[in-house]
Amino acid sequence: MTKKQGLKIVLFLLILGILFFPLLGIFQIPAEGDTLGIKKRYNEFYGEPENTWDCVMVGTSCVDREWIAPLAWKNYGMTVYAMNTDVQPLYLTTNVLTEVRKTQDIKLAVVDVRGIKMNSLRPDEVRIRRVTDCMKFSANQWEAVNKGIQFHKAYYSNEEVLEKLEKNKEEVPEPLDAVAMHVPFVKYHSRWESGLRKIDFVGTDTIESTMKGVYDFENTPFTVEEVNPTYVVTEQADLNELQTGILDEILQYGKETNLEILFIASPTQLSKKEQPEINAALAYLEEQGAKVINYNTEEMYEEIGINFSEDLYNRHHLNSRGAVKFTEYFSKYLNDTYHFPDKRGQEGYQEWDMAYENFVAFYEDGWVNKYTYVYPEQEGGSDEGDEEDEDSEDDKETGEAQEN
């Protein structure tokens, strides 16, 4: 082979790569159900002006359902953004924070610990992809994929998990396909047949966040389901090494990168089966010197003003009315505790003023034209709720996209 021929081959491969690489962003987890909102969230994040956030909130689906960023901005001039995904793997928290901090000089991270439950930690492929397929390709994204693959192995080697599978007569899932996890095209190359959406083609730096992450999926924010109040328990479960290891990693990340972290348990209805693991996680973190707040106590429900007959759209999620109540309460706490500078009226933050106007219009119109009532649950409610309910709800809302 001559030098000229070699140069032609290199040039051909370079051109092929330039043409092929954008397709990798198209053939990823399908934008269906709530996954559409997750992709939109990441696309908007990458389009956010740099170093304009004070704080980020991460965790499972309860986070963006409870937080109205434009309202906190209107009241205090703070910029606090939700970067959660449905059943967001808690073991990917540090990767999400690293991704955010590439462009945002945040002073605080709020981490919801609801994902510490062993059922929430179940490393289904779709749960991992909701994060990794929405990230831009980078060393951090590559590490997040590897972490998901390794955690899948560790989870299904855990004695507690294996015993539960045996009891339920279920098989241990096959290991994740490392190639397909790193190169989604391998899994989703046939998406031409099932159809693509506009958002699959839009560049990530071209989408403006019109409401700064407010949850707006169809009629859901304006749905009301009457649920029984949480029967609060104080019992604590025994956390296993997988669970404490995740919490330790987040704590260590905060110390090593000089990031203050506040751990919370978001206010919703929780069953007696769900609470012990969450209680134990908060107690463990507090023992390590972390700041924690459990919003699932009778005192907190009363202070926030949560009405279980009006403020939730299902057992585990606040509707927009409940979100306004929590945002009013939590934003005041953030303002009083962390003293973020008031940026209202400053150059470069006009988007936040517009986001508030957009939210007000969205909220007022929604409760008039999209209000949906769901008949009350059966008696027993939170006492008899199954620990898998929250996670199965989230997986259904995303349309089981991993099967497409």
C-alpha positions as a LaTeX table, in Angstrom:
\begin{tabular}{lrrr}
\hline
Residue & $x$ (\AA) & $y$ (\AA) & $z$ (\AA) \\
\hline
Met1 & 0.00 & 0.00 & 0.00 \\
Thr2 & 1.37 & 3.38 & $-1.01$ \\
Lys3 & 1.31 & 6.45 & 1.22 \\
Lys4 & $-1.26$ & 8.01 & $-1.11$ \\
Gln5 & $-3.55$ & 4.97 & $-0.82$ \\
Gly6 & $-3.22$ & 4.96 & 2.95 \\
Leu7 & $-4.10$ & 8.64 & 3.09 \\
Lys8 & $-7.21$ & 7.98 & 0.99 \\
Ile9 & $-8.31$ & 5.20 & 3.35 \\
Val10 & $-7.83$ & 7.40 & 6.41 \\
Leu11 & $-9.72$ & 10.22 & 4.72 \\
Phe12 & $-12.53$ & 7.84 & 3.76 \\
Leu13 & $-12.84$ & 6.52 & 7.32 \\
Leu14 & $-12.83$ & 10.06 & 8.68 \\
Ile15 & $-15.63$ & 11.13 & 6.34 \\
Leu16 & $-17.55$ & 7.94 & 7.14 \\
Gly17 & $-17.19$ & 8.64 & 10.85 \\
Ile18 & $-18.42$ & 12.22 & 10.45 \\
Leu19 & $-21.47$ & 10.96 & 8.57 \\
Phe20 & $-22.14$ & 7.96 & 10.82 \\
Phe21 & $-21.55$ & 9.50 & 14.26 \\
Pro22 & $-24.72$ & 11.66 & 14.27 \\
Leu23 & $-26.76$ & 8.53 & 13.56 \\
Leu24 & $-25.59$ & 7.07 & 16.86 \\
Gly25 & $-27.60$ & 9.79 & 18.58 \\
Ile26 & $-30.69$ & 8.87 & 16.59 \\
Phe27 & $-30.65$ & 5.12 & 17.14 \\
Gln28 & $-30.93$ & 5.15 & 20.92 \\
Ile29 & $-33.64$ & 4.41 & 23.47 \\
Pro30 & $-36.91$ & 5.47 & 21.77 \\
Ala31 & $-38.50$ & 8.75 & 22.81 \\
Glu32 & $-41.81$ & 7.26 & 23.92 \\
Gly33 & $-43.96$ & 7.86 & 26.99 \\
Asp34 & $-42.04$ & 9.62 & 29.74 \\
Thr35 & $-38.77$ & 8.74 & 28.00 \\
Leu36 & $-39.67$ & 11.54 & 25.58 \\
Gly37 & $-39.58$ & 13.93 & 28.53 \\
Ile38 & $-36.26$ & 12.52 & 29.74 \\
Lys39 & $-34.62$ & 13.05 & 26.34 \\
Lys40 & $-36.08$ & 16.53 & 26.22 \\
Arg41 & $-34.71$ & 17.23 & 29.71 \\
Tyr42 & $-31.16$ & 16.29 & 28.71 \\
Asn43 & $-31.37$ & 18.16 & 25.42 \\
Glu44 & $-32.50$ & 21.27 & 27.28 \\
Phe45 & $-29.77$ & 20.80 & 29.87 \\
Tyr46 & $-27.08$ & 20.77 & 27.20 \\
Gly47 & $-28.57$ & 23.98 & 25.80 \\
Glu48 & $-28.56$ & 25.81 & 29.16 \\
Pro49 & $-26.28$ & 28.87 & 29.47 \\
Glu50 & $-23.13$ & 27.88 & 31.33 \\
Asn51 & $-22.69$ & 28.54 & 35.04 \\
Thr52 & $-26.21$ & 29.81 & 35.63 \\
Trp53 & $-27.44$ & 27.12 & 38.06 \\
Asp54 & $-27.18$ & 27.31 & 41.84 \\
Cys55 & $-28.21$ & 23.75 & 42.55 \\
Val56 & $-29.27$ & 20.50 & 40.90 \\
Met57 & $-31.78$ & 17.93 & 42.15 \\
Val58 & $-31.30$ & 14.27 & 41.20 \\
Gly59 & $-33.18$ & 11.08 & 41.93 \\
Thr60 & $-36.16$ & 9.11 & 40.71 \\
Ser61 & $-39.34$ & 10.34 & 39.04 \\
Cys62 & $-40.64$ & 11.96 & 42.22 \\
Val63 & $-38.09$ & 14.78 & 41.84 \\
Asp64 & $-39.38$ & 16.57 & 38.74 \\
Arg65 & $-42.97$ & 15.83 & 39.79 \\
Glu66 & $-42.42$ & 17.80 & 43.01 \\
Trp67 & $-40.22$ & 20.68 & 41.83 \\
Ile68 & $-41.37$ & 23.82 & 39.99 \\
Ala69 & $-38.10$ & 25.60 & 39.19 \\
Pro70 & $-39.72$ & 28.78 & 37.76 \\
Leu71 & $-41.72$ & 29.24 & 40.98 \\
Ala72 & $-38.56$ & 29.08 & 43.12 \\
Trp73 & $-37.02$ & 31.60 & 40.72 \\
Lys74 & $-40.00$ & 33.94 & 40.99 \\
Asn75 & $-39.96$ & 33.84 & 44.79 \\
Tyr76 & $-36.22$ & 33.96 & 45.51 \\
Gly77 & $-34.24$ & 34.40 & 42.30 \\
Met78 & $-32.63$ & 30.96 & 42.72 \\
Thr79 & $-31.87$ & 28.62 & 39.83 \\
Val80 & $-32.45$ & 25.03 & 40.91 \\
Tyr81 & $-32.91$ & 22.44 & 38.16 \\
Ala82 & $-34.21$ & 18.85 & 38.33 \\
Met83 & $-32.05$ & 16.30 & 36.46 \\
Asn84 & $-33.78$ & 13.07 & 37.44 \\
Thr85 & $-34.97$ & 10.14 & 35.36 \\
Asp86 & $-37.65$ & 7.55 & 36.07 \\
Val87 & $-36.23$ & 4.99 & 38.54 \\
Gln88 & $-32.88$ & 6.74 & 38.11 \\
Pro89 & $-30.15$ & 4.31 & 39.22 \\
Leu90 & $-28.76$ & 5.71 & 42.46 \\
Tyr91 & $-25.42$ & 4.10 & 41.58 \\
Leu92 & $-25.15$ & 6.52 & 38.62 \\
Thr93 & $-25.65$ & 9.61 & 40.78 \\
Thr94 & $-22.01$ & 10.69 & 40.71 \\
Asn95 & $-21.95$ & 10.41 & 36.91 \\
Val96 & $-25.05$ & 12.58 & 36.60 \\
Leu97 & $-23.49$ & 15.16 & 38.92 \\
Thr98 & $-20.22$ & 15.06 & 36.97 \\
Glu99 & $-22.12$ & 15.65 & 33.72 \\
Val100 & $-23.95$ & 18.63 & 35.20 \\
Arg101 & $-20.77$ & 20.15 & 36.61 \\
Lys102 & $-19.08$ & 20.19 & 33.22 \\
Thr103 & $-21.16$ & 23.26 & 32.40 \\
Gln104 & $-22.77$ & 24.35 & 35.68 \\
Asp105 & $-20.83$ & 25.59 & 38.71 \\
Ile106 & $-23.41$ & 24.34 & 41.20 \\
Lys107 & $-22.94$ & 24.95 & 44.91 \\
Leu108 & $-25.33$ & 22.25 & 46.12 \\
Ala109 & $-26.74$ & 18.91 & 44.99 \\
Val110 & $-30.01$ & 17.60 & 46.39 \\
Val111 & $-30.11$ & 13.80 & 46.19 \\
Asp112 & $-33.39$ & 11.98 & 46.74 \\
Val113 & $-32.77$ & 8.58 & 48.38 \\
Arg114 & $-35.95$ & 6.83 & 47.35 \\
Gly115 & $-33.84$ & 4.92 & 44.84 \\
Ile116 & $-31.98$ & 3.09 & 47.62 \\
Lys117 & $-34.67$ & 0.41 & 47.81 \\
Met118 & $-33.38$ & $-2.88$ & 46.45 \\
Asn119 & $-36.23$ & $-3.08$ & 44.00 \\
Ser120 & $-35.39$ & 0.40 & 42.72 \\
Leu121 & $-31.76$ & $-0.63$ & 42.37 \\
Arg122 & $-32.69$ & $-3.52$ & 40.08 \\
Pro123 & $-30.42$ & $-2.79$ & 37.09 \\
Asp124 & $-32.85$ & $-3.20$ & 34.22 \\
Glu125 & $-31.33$ & $-2.15$ & 30.93 \\
Val126 & $-33.93$ & 0.54 & 30.29 \\
Arg127 & $-33.28$ & 2.18 & 33.65 \\
Ile128 & $-29.60$ & 2.52 & 32.82 \\
Arg129 & $-30.25$ & 3.67 & 29.25 \\
Arg130 & $-32.56$ & 6.45 & 30.40 \\
Val131 & $-29.39$ & 8.05 & 31.73 \\
Thr132 & $-26.57$ & 6.84 & 29.50 \\
Asp133 & $-28.37$ & 7.07 & 26.15 \\
Cys134 & $-29.35$ & 10.66 & 26.92 \\
Met135 & $-25.82$ & 11.77 & 27.82 \\
Lys136 & $-23.42$ & 13.09 & 25.22 \\
Phe137 & $-20.64$ & 10.66 & 24.44 \\
Ser138 & $-17.71$ & 11.31 & 26.76 \\
Ala139 & $-15.39$ & 9.59 & 29.21 \\
Asn140 & $-18.02$ & 10.16 & 31.91 \\
Gln141 & $-20.76$ & 8.60 & 29.79 \\
Trp142 & $-18.50$ & 5.64 & 29.01 \\
Glu143 & $-17.80$ & 5.20 & 32.71 \\
Ala144 & $-21.53$ & 5.37 & 33.51 \\
Val145 & $-22.23$ & 2.55 & 31.04 \\
Asn146 & $-19.44$ & 0.45 & 32.53 \\
Lys147 & $-20.75$ & 1.12 & 36.01 \\
Gly148 & $-24.20$ & $-0.05$ & 34.95 \\
Ile149 & $-22.77$ & $-3.24$ & 33.49 \\
Gln150 & $-20.71$ & $-3.96$ & 36.60 \\
Phe151 & $-23.59$ & $-3.21$ & 38.95 \\
His152 & $-25.79$ & $-5.62$ & 36.98 \\
Lys153 & $-23.27$ & $-8.37$ & 37.74 \\
Ala154 & $-22.97$ & $-7.40$ & 41.40 \\
Tyr155 & $-26.73$ & $-7.13$ & 41.90 \\
Tyr156 & $-27.43$ & $-10.57$ & 40.51 \\
Ser157 & $-24.63$ & $-12.04$ & 42.59 \\
Asn158 & $-26.16$ & $-10.72$ & 45.80 \\
Glu159 & $-27.49$ & $-13.50$ & 48.05 \\
Glu160 & $-30.60$ & $-11.53$ & 48.99 \\
Val161 & $-31.48$ & $-11.04$ & 45.33 \\
Leu162 & $-30.78$ & $-14.66$ & 44.42 \\
Glu163 & $-32.96$ & $-15.90$ & 47.27 \\
Lys164 & $-35.82$ & $-13.68$ & 46.13 \\
Leu165 & $-35.50$ & $-14.92$ & 42.55 \\
Glu166 & $-35.52$ & $-18.52$ & 43.72 \\
Lys167 & $-38.55$ & $-17.90$ & 45.94 \\
Asn168 & $-40.43$ & $-16.36$ & 43.00 \\
Lys169 & $-39.18$ & $-19.10$ & 40.65 \\
Glu170 & $-37.51$ & $-16.54$ & 38.40 \\
Glu171 & $-34.33$ & $-16.93$ & 36.39 \\
Val172 & $-31.23$ & $-14.78$ & 36.76 \\
Pro173 & $-31.23$ & $-12.38$ & 33.79 \\
Glu174 & $-28.54$ & $-12.62$ & 31.14 \\
Pro175 & $-25.62$ & $-10.20$ & 31.55 \\
Leu176 & $-25.97$ & $-6.89$ & 29.75 \\
Asp177 & $-24.52$ & $-6.77$ & 26.24 \\
Ala178 & $-21.52$ & $-4.47$ & 26.72 \\
Val179 & $-21.22$ & $-3.65$ & 23.01 \\
Ala180 & $-24.91$ & $-2.76$ & 22.68 \\
Met181 & $-24.80$ & $-0.70$ & 25.88 \\
His182 & $-21.86$ & 1.36 & 24.61 \\
Val183 & $-23.12$ & 1.52 & 21.02 \\
Pro184 & $-26.94$ & 1.79 & 21.14 \\
Phe185 & $-27.05$ & 1.48 & 17.34 \\
Val186 & $-26.39$ & $-2.25$ & 17.79 \\
Lys187 & $-29.70$ & $-2.60$ & 19.68 \\
Tyr188 & $-31.80$ & 0.07 & 18.00 \\
His189 & $-30.61$ & $-0.10$ & 14.38 \\
Ser190 & $-34.09$ & $-1.20$ & 13.24 \\
Arg191 & $-35.83$ & 1.91 & 14.58 \\
Trp192 & $-36.50$ & 3.01 & 11.01 \\
Glu193 & $-39.26$ & 0.40 & 11.01 \\
Ser194 & $-40.96$ & 1.55 & 14.24 \\
Gly195 & $-40.63$ & 5.22 & 13.39 \\
Leu196 & $-38.55$ & 8.16 & 14.58 \\
Arg197 & $-39.55$ & 11.44 & 16.20 \\
Lys198 & $-38.38$ & 14.98 & 15.53 \\
Ile199 & $-36.55$ & 15.05 & 18.86 \\
Asp200 & $-34.35$ & 12.18 & 17.64 \\
Phe201 & $-32.89$ & 14.48 & 15.00 \\
Val202 & $-32.71$ & 17.81 & 16.83 \\
Gly203 & $-29.24$ & 18.87 & 17.96 \\
Thr204 & $-28.80$ & 18.98 & 21.71 \\
Asp205 & $-27.55$ & 22.55 & 21.68 \\
Thr206 & $-30.61$ & 23.96 & 19.90 \\
Ile207 & $-33.39$ & 23.33 & 22.42 \\
Glu208 & $-34.37$ & 26.10 & 24.80 \\
Ser209 & $-35.89$ & 25.11 & 28.12 \\
Thr210 & $-39.28$ & 26.84 & 28.15 \\
Met211 & $-40.21$ & 25.90 & 31.74 \\
Lys212 & $-36.82$ & 24.88 & 33.18 \\
Gly213 & $-37.65$ & 21.21 & 33.64 \\
Val214 & $-41.26$ & 21.41 & 34.84 \\
Tyr215 & $-42.97$ & 18.03 & 34.37 \\
Asp216 & $-45.53$ & 18.42 & 31.58 \\
Phe217 & $-46.43$ & 14.95 & 30.30 \\
Glu218 & $-49.93$ & 15.02 & 28.81 \\
Asn219 & $-52.70$ & 15.32 & 31.47 \\
Thr220 & $-50.66$ & 13.82 & 34.30 \\
Pro221 & $-49.75$ & 17.07 & 36.14 \\
Phe222 & $-53.47$ & 17.86 & 36.38 \\
Thr223 & $-54.64$ & 14.42 & 37.47 \\
Val224 & $-56.01$ & 13.79 & 40.96 \\
Glu225 & $-56.18$ & 10.40 & 42.64 \\
Glu226 & $-57.44$ & 10.21 & 46.19 \\
Val227 & $-55.01$ & 8.04 & 48.13 \\
Asn228 & $-54.84$ & 7.02 & 51.76 \\
Pro229 & $-52.31$ & 8.99 & 53.82 \\
Thr230 & $-48.98$ & 7.34 & 54.54 \\
Tyr231 & $-49.03$ & 5.18 & 57.64 \\
Val232 & $-45.71$ & 6.44 & 58.99 \\
Val233 & $-43.35$ & 3.88 & 60.52 \\
Thr234 & $-39.93$ & 4.38 & 62.09 \\
Glu235 & $-38.55$ & 0.87 & 61.61 \\
Gln236 & $-35.23$ & 0.57 & 59.80 \\
Ala237 & $-34.15$ & $-2.25$ & 57.52 \\
Asp238 & $-30.65$ & $-3.71$ & 57.44 \\
Leu239 & $-28.88$ & $-2.20$ & 54.45 \\
Asn240 & $-26.63$ & $-4.54$ & 52.51 \\
Glu241 & $-23.17$ & $-3.81$ & 51.10 \\
Leu242 & $-24.56$ & $-2.79$ & 47.72 \\
Gln243 & $-26.71$ & $-0.13$ & 49.34 \\
Thr244 & $-24.13$ & 1.27 & 51.76 \\
Gly245 & $-21.51$ & 1.18 & 49.01 \\
Ile246 & $-23.64$ & 3.46 & 46.84 \\
Leu247 & $-24.23$ & 5.91 & 49.67 \\
Asp248 & $-20.52$ & 5.90 & 50.55 \\
Glu249 & $-19.59$ & 6.66 & 46.94 \\
Ile250 & $-21.88$ & 9.69 & 46.84 \\
Leu251 & $-20.57$ & 10.95 & 50.18 \\
Gln252 & $-16.97$ & 10.50 & 49.04 \\
Tyr253 & $-17.70$ & 12.27 & 45.76 \\
Gly254 & $-19.00$ & 15.28 & 47.65 \\
Lys255 & $-15.91$ & 15.42 & 49.85 \\
Glu256 & $-13.40$ & 14.93 & 47.03 \\
Thr257 & $-15.01$ & 17.47 & 44.70 \\
Asn258 & $-15.99$ & 19.99 & 47.38 \\
Leu259 & $-19.69$ & 19.73 & 46.59 \\
Glu260 & $-22.23$ & 20.11 & 49.38 \\
Ile261 & $-24.92$ & 17.43 & 49.23 \\
Leu262 & $-28.34$ & 17.42 & 50.88 \\
Phe263 & $-30.11$ & 14.05 & 51.03 \\
Ile264 & $-33.90$ & 14.00 & 51.11 \\
Ala265 & $-36.82$ & 11.59 & 50.93 \\
Ser266 & $-39.44$ & 13.30 & 48.79 \\
Pro267 & $-43.02$ & 13.58 & 50.08 \\
Thr268 & $-45.47$ & 11.06 & 48.65 \\
Gln269 & $-47.42$ & 8.10 & 49.91 \\
Leu270 & $-45.16$ & 5.26 & 51.03 \\
Ser271 & $-46.11$ & 1.77 & 52.12 \\
Lys272 & $-44.95$ & 0.17 & 55.35 \\
Lys273 & $-42.74$ & $-2.08$ & 53.20 \\
Glu274 & $-41.02$ & 0.83 & 51.48 \\
Gln275 & $-40.22$ & 3.02 & 54.46 \\
Pro276 & $-37.70$ & 0.87 & 56.42 \\
Glu277 & $-35.04$ & 0.94 & 53.67 \\
Ile278 & $-35.46$ & 4.69 & 53.22 \\
Asn279 & $-35.38$ & 5.27 & 56.97 \\
Ala280 & $-32.21$ & 3.19 & 57.23 \\
Ala281 & $-30.52$ & 5.08 & 54.40 \\
Leu282 & $-31.23$ & 8.45 & 55.98 \\
Ala283 & $-30.03$ & 7.23 & 59.37 \\
Tyr284 & $-26.84$ & 5.82 & 57.83 \\
Leu285 & $-26.11$ & 9.06 & 56.00 \\
Glu286 & $-26.74$ & 11.11 & 59.13 \\
Glu287 & $-24.31$ & 8.89 & 61.05 \\
Gln288 & $-21.70$ & 9.74 & 58.41 \\
Gly289 & $-22.24$ & 13.45 & 59.04 \\
Ala290 & $-24.48$ & 14.19 & 56.06 \\
Lys291 & $-27.43$ & 16.58 & 56.14 \\
Val292 & $-30.71$ & 14.70 & 55.64 \\
Ile293 & $-34.44$ & 15.53 & 55.59 \\
Asn294 & $-37.29$ & 13.03 & 55.56 \\
Tyr295 & $-40.39$ & 14.69 & 54.16 \\
Asn296 & $-42.50$ & 11.60 & 54.80 \\
Thr297 & $-43.43$ & 12.25 & 58.40 \\
Glu298 & $-46.76$ & 13.41 & 59.78 \\
Glu299 & $-45.14$ & 16.69 & 60.86 \\
Met300 & $-43.70$ & 17.37 & 57.41 \\
Tyr301 & $-46.89$ & 16.48 & 55.57 \\
Glu302 & $-48.71$ & 18.97 & 57.79 \\
Glu303 & $-46.11$ & 21.73 & 57.42 \\
Ile304 & $-46.02$ & 21.41 & 53.63 \\
Gly305 & $-49.81$ & 21.15 & 53.49 \\
Ile306 & $-49.97$ & 17.87 & 51.57 \\
Asn307 & $-53.57$ & 16.75 & 51.06 \\
Phe308 & $-53.68$ & 13.10 & 50.02 \\
Ser309 & $-57.12$ & 13.65 & 48.48 \\
Glu310 & $-55.99$ & 16.42 & 46.14 \\
Asp311 & $-52.22$ & 16.66 & 45.71 \\
Leu312 & $-51.16$ & 13.38 & 44.08 \\
Tyr313 & $-51.78$ & 11.86 & 40.65 \\
Asn314 & $-50.99$ & 8.37 & 41.92 \\
Arg315 & $-49.66$ & 6.84 & 45.12 \\
His316 & $-46.06$ & 7.85 & 44.56 \\
His317 & $-46.17$ & 11.17 & 42.72 \\
Leu318 & $-47.36$ & 14.69 & 43.44 \\
Asn319 & $-49.46$ & 16.41 & 40.81 \\
Ser320 & $-48.75$ & 20.04 & 39.91 \\
Arg321 & $-50.88$ & 21.29 & 42.81 \\
Gly322 & $-48.82$ & 19.25 & 45.26 \\
Ala323 & $-45.64$ & 20.32 & 43.47 \\
Val324 & $-46.47$ & 23.98 & 44.03 \\
Lys325 & $-46.90$ & 23.30 & 47.75 \\
Phe326 & $-43.60$ & 21.43 & 48.03 \\
Thr327 & $-41.73$ & 24.00 & 45.95 \\
Glu328 & $-43.03$ & 26.84 & 48.11 \\
Tyr329 & $-41.86$ & 25.01 & 51.24 \\
Phe330 & $-38.55$ & 23.62 & 50.00 \\
Ser331 & $-37.43$ & 26.75 & 48.14 \\
Lys332 & $-37.88$ & 28.76 & 51.35 \\
Tyr333 & $-35.72$ & 26.21 & 53.17 \\
Leu334 & $-33.04$ & 26.43 & 50.47 \\
Asn335 & $-33.11$ & 30.22 & 50.57 \\
Asp336 & $-32.90$ & 30.39 & 54.36 \\
Thr337 & $-30.20$ & 27.71 & 54.61 \\
Tyr338 & $-27.92$ & 28.16 & 51.60 \\
His339 & $-28.46$ & 31.85 & 50.77 \\
Phe340 & $-28.18$ & 31.58 & 46.99 \\
Pro341 & $-27.75$ & 35.07 & 45.48 \\
Asp342 & $-30.93$ & 36.64 & 44.13 \\
Lys343 & $-30.38$ & 36.87 & 40.37 \\
Arg344 & $-33.72$ & 38.37 & 39.39 \\
Gly345 & $-33.20$ & 41.26 & 37.02 \\
Gln346 & $-29.62$ & 40.28 & 36.18 \\
Glu347 & $-28.40$ & 40.01 & 32.60 \\
Gly348 & $-28.41$ & 36.44 & 31.28 \\
Tyr349 & $-31.38$ & 35.20 & 33.29 \\
Gln350 & $-34.26$ & 36.43 & 31.14 \\
Glu351 & $-35.09$ & 32.82 & 30.24 \\
Trp352 & $-36.10$ & 32.23 & 33.85 \\
Asp353 & $-38.55$ & 35.13 & 33.81 \\
Met354 & $-40.09$ & 33.72 & 30.64 \\
Ala355 & $-40.15$ & 30.24 & 32.17 \\
Tyr356 & $-42.27$ & 31.54 & 35.04 \\
Glu357 & $-44.72$ & 33.18 & 32.64 \\
Asn358 & $-44.91$ & 29.94 & 30.65 \\
Phe359 & $-45.49$ & 27.93 & 33.82 \\
Val360 & $-48.33$ & 30.17 & 35.02 \\
Ala361 & $-50.08$ & 29.82 & 31.65 \\
Phe362 & $-49.45$ & 26.05 & 31.65 \\
Tyr363 & $-50.76$ & 25.64 & 35.21 \\
Glu364 & $-53.88$ & 27.77 & 34.85 \\
Asp365 & $-54.86$ & 26.26 & 31.49 \\
Gly366 & $-54.13$ & 22.72 & 32.66 \\
Trp367 & $-56.43$ & 22.76 & 35.67 \\
Val368 & $-59.21$ & 24.14 & 33.48 \\
Asn369 & $-58.81$ & 21.98 & 30.38 \\
Lys370 & $-56.81$ & 18.90 & 31.39 \\
Tyr371 & $-58.14$ & 18.06 & 34.85 \\
Thr372 & $-58.55$ & 14.29 & 35.27 \\
Tyr373 & $-59.98$ & 12.48 & 38.27 \\
Val374 & $-58.93$ & 8.94 & 39.16 \\
Tyr375 & $-61.22$ & 6.96 & 41.43 \\
Pro376 & $-59.86$ & 6.32 & 44.94 \\
Glu377 & $-57.77$ & 3.27 & 45.70 \\
Gln378 & $-59.17$ & 0.38 & 47.70 \\
Glu379 & $-59.15$ & 0.50 & 51.48 \\
Gly380 & $-55.83$ & $-0.52$ & 52.91 \\
Gly381 & $-53.79$ & 1.93 & 50.88 \\
Ser382 & $-50.30$ & 2.51 & 52.12 \\
Asp383 & $-50.54$ & $-0.25$ & 54.71 \\
Glu384 & $-50.86$ & $-2.90$ & 52.07 \\
Gly385 & $-49.05$ & $-1.26$ & 49.18 \\
Asp386 & $-46.54$ & $-3.45$ & 47.38 \\
Glu387 & $-42.93$ & $-2.31$ & 47.39 \\
Glu388 & $-42.70$ & $-2.73$ & 43.63 \\
Asp389 & $-45.54$ & $-0.34$ & 42.82 \\
Glu390 & $-43.50$ & 2.85 & 42.43 \\
Asp391 & $-40.93$ & 1.33 & 40.12 \\
Ser392 & $-43.41$ & $-0.60$ & 38.00 \\
Glu393 & $-45.45$ & 2.61 & 37.61 \\
Asp394 & $-42.40$ & 4.44 & 36.27 \\
Asp395 & $-41.41$ & 1.63 & 33.93 \\
Lys396 & $-44.93$ & 1.54 & 32.48 \\
Glu397 & $-44.94$ & 5.33 & 32.00 \\
Thr398 & $-41.81$ & 5.12 & 29.87 \\
Gly399 & $-43.53$ & 2.69 & 27.55 \\
Glu400 & $-41.19$ & $-0.23$ & 28.23 \\
Ala401 & $-38.94$ & 1.37 & 25.64 \\
Gln402 & $-36.21$ & $-1.22$ & 25.98 \\
Glu403 & $-38.33$ & $-3.71$ & 24.08 \\
Asn404 & $-38.49$ & $-1.58$ & 20.94 \\
\hline
\end{tabular}
